[in-house]
Amino acid sequence: MIRVGIVEDDKEIRGAVKEYLDDQPDFSCSLACESVELFINQLNEETLPDIILMDIGLPGMSGIKGTKLIKAKYPDINLIVFTVYHDSDKIFQSLCAGASGYLLKNAPFSEIKQAITIVHEGGASMSPQIARNVIDFFQGPKRKPDSVLTDKEREIVMGLVDGMSYQMIADQSYISIETVRSHIKSIYKKLQVHSKAELIKKSFEGSI
């Protein structure tokens, strides 16, 4: 059973997604709230989810801050950004905060279910827009050698930038699609580590 939490301030969207997930075999929506604050206050052993669908634009605390907070307190919970924003910067910030992928709110229910399943199985999703930001992030000025992607990770990201599907990348690289997803998950982890490192560096420099 995959237990899903939802943080979404639109009552109709929140209710529709919850109802759909509760109707699916091996899925249940353990907690659905309109704000990060309310969601965290209601978290307990009975409501603790495996996956959280997290909106970005929320009343009170933003979804980006909420993602950081939840990942810090519950590192085993995976989060998927659930947003109307096409703004790659906001999505990229969410990924750096610890999200394992993102979905637009107009995505079909079947796509939402598939994304949750992929993340639950240890994978992650990445769009061409985000792939471009990943390349820029790791190739930016003053990057340390240990921040560089592996050859395989770079190959996968460049394939996504070129508009290739996961299956096409897997076929070209002679690896499974599960391995592609695993590499993307690894990239997201590196984003989290290095974005935190940069934040600490800026704090010491007095630039934040």
Secondary structure, DSSP 8 states (H G I E B T S, - for coil): -EEEEEE-S-HHHHHHHHHHHHHSTTEEEEEEESSHHHHHHH--TTT--SEEEE-SS-SSS-HHHHHHHHHHH-TT-EEEEEES---HHHHHHHHHHT---EEETTS-HHHHHHHHHHHHTT-----HHHHHHHHHHHTSTT--GGGS--HHHHHHHHHHHTT--HHHHHHHHT--HHHHHHHHHHHHHHHHHHHHHHHHHHHHHT--
